Amino acid sequence: MSDVQDVSPSTAAKSETMPKITFIEHDGTVHTVDAEIGSTVMETAQRNNVSSIVAECGGSCTCATCLVHVDEKWFSVVGPPSTEEEDMLDFAFEVTPTSRLSCQIKVTEALDGLIVRTPAYQGR
Amino acid sequence: MSETIKTDVVIIGAGPVGLFAVFELGLLDIKAHLIDILDKVGGQCAELYPEKPIYDIPGIPFITGHGLTDALMEQIKPFNPTFHLNEMVTTVEKIGEAAFRVTTDRSKVFEAKVVVIGAGGGSFQPKRPPIPGIEPYENKSVHYAVRKMDAFRDKKLLIVGGGDSALDWTLNLQPIAKRLTLVHRRDEFRGAPDSVNKMRALVASGAMDLKIGQVSALEGADGQLAAASIKGKDAVERVECDAILPFFGLTMKLGPVADWGIKMEDELIPVDTAAFETNIPGLFAIGDINTYPGKLKLILSGFHEAALMAQKAYHYVYPDKRLVFQYTTSSTSLQKKLGVA
């Protein structure tokens, strides 16, 4: 007779297997959110109203307005940008050695716990 | 002072939806001029994803942004629209019943019976680098475009960026500048290899400088630059300069649309869904820039909006005529307009 636990099994199961990503915005706002495997870190940010991810081009790697700085401990797991992405980073500002475009980071199980920081300015 | 250009419709924005509007208007014998801030047609399709795939154009399983732009240009050819590229509309005023005056930043003046705003996410404008205190220098000694090369003769110039714009202007301005320094965040350039080689040769011969780093601070007074700090990997270097040209690509800004007296909501233009008309009769908004209950920012939605807009626009352009709806498949008169009958 438990009408207290109103969590449907599908939701419960889902959140157990969904990796968590933490976005730390430049003003200190922290969002720790569930990410869907196969989606991108940019899409995860947009679904969860992380407003410092602009993503003007919608994820085509052509605008450099979804820049994130990957936490140093996580950079080896996330990996470096492709050549195409590295070229686009030229259009971003205050790029660091762990900067990535979040539309080019696919969410996998290995990214559970990922921490990224977002910049104050994405060019607009 | 240029002569006023008189036309039926001015379309602001030559993206896919603006281009298709030419087709829908053309079928109804309505002539259009298109104005776009970019130097090419296609809008976001041309600027943001020319080589990227689009999978949701009805009847076309796969096409690139560039391919869709080309196909639309082919489709609207029979209607012979006039394009005004590299030009930004600065004002739109209603000057009478079915009469608007439109002016651009190149001092062109249009008079039209109908104005259609198909401006997408706004106008593409240069990205401004976040250098503290840059504002007073902008358009005085920090320039995002080169209008006249001669303005930079005998000047100490800093060009920032690693793409074709930065490299092309480096090669064009190096011969006339007093001293030119190219600043880029890494020692690799995505610009055309030939331009990169030419730039490297100039650096090797001592004719110009190349600094790897990011501009971090500016010095000067009254809008006139004296020097810039360039933060490299290990040190900050001071470089004297009279002008800086940053090339960080484009971003979409709403731009002057907000000043035209149109009712707006969160940088979008609310419209009715029968004709996609704004609160100002005869002024329409189609594509990504408009909003209404259920709005989806899809190219296909913009196409639908263009078709319905044209039906209403007809009544402003031809107030005394009755419009009979026809199909291109069966109407000889439409086929004649398309040049296929």
Contacts between the chains, C-beta under 8 A, distances in Angstrom:
chain1	res1	chain2	res2	distance
A	56	B	48	7.4
A	56	B	121	7.0
A	56	B	251	6.4
A	56	B	252	6.0
A	57	B	44	7.6
A	57	B	48	4.4
A	57	B	49	6.5
A	60	B	48	6.3
A	60	B	49	4.6
A	60	B	52	4.7
A	62	B	48	4.8
A	62	B	49	5.7
A	62	B	52	7.1
A	63	B	48	6.1
A	63	B	249	7.6
A	63	B	251	7.3
A	64	B	249	7.0
A	65	B	251	6.8
A	86	B	186	8.0
A	86	B	188	7.7
A	87	B	190	4.0
A	89	B	185	7.8
A	90	B	161	6.8
A	90	B	162	4.6
A	90	B	163	6.4
A	90	B	184	7.4
A	90	B	185	6.6
A	90	B	186	7.7
A	90	B	190	6.3
A	90	B	248	7.7
A	91	B	127	6.8
A	91	B	163	8.0
A	91	B	248	5.3
A	91	B	249	4.1
A	93	B	129	6.0
A	93	B	130	5.3
A	93	B	214	7.7
A	93	B	248	7.3
A	94	B	130	7.1
A	94	B	214	7.1
A	95	B	185	5.8
A	95	B	214	7.7
A	120	B	130	7.3
A	121	B	130	4.5
A	123	B	127	4.0
A	123	B	128	7.7
A	123	B	248	6.7
A	123	B	249	7.7
A	123	B	251	4.9
A	124	B	127	7.1
A	124	B	251	4.2
A	124	B	252	7.2
A	124	B	253	6.5
